[in-house]
Amino acid sequence: GHIAMWQRVAIQFIADVHRTGLPASLGLDGDAAVDAYNRRGFEERRTWPLARIRADLDASYQDLRAAIESLNDEQLHAPLGGPWHGAVTLEQLIATNSFDHNPEHVAQIRRVRDMLQRGENAPT
């Protein structure tokens, strides 16, 4: 659920670029705001069965690939104005919300898997 949620943020940024030329900021200033956003996403998906989580992940990945393929080089690489102040490109926003974000969670999953294999309780 978490990875798919952030991939959908990247998809929304791309849709915003197509619609207005600029991705709208989520307004998440600071770690506390990001943590709250993550908690809301978790609560929305808490009761989803694993099959639905997996289907959402697969669909978000395919949707993100299609959205990225709709972009040209200028859209990907131009510094973004507005709330981004020219400090970031759409390519960087996509990376932050997808493939640059995922390794952190792969390491977490491996730690939990190892704990469970040792017979320890997984953190909640």
Salt bridges, closest charged atoms under 4 A:
ASP16 OD1 - ARG19 NH2 2.54
GLU43 OE2 - ARG46 NH2 2.92
GLU44 OE1 - ARG45 NH1 3.51
ASP56 OD1 - ARG8 NH2 3.06
ASP58 OD1 - ARG54 NE 3.16
ASP63 OD2 - ARG8 NH1 3.28
GLU69 OE2 - ARG65 NH2 3.88
GLU91 OE1 - HIS77 ND1 3.11
ASP114 OD1 - ARG113 NH2 3.21
GLU120 OE2 - ARG118 NE 2.87
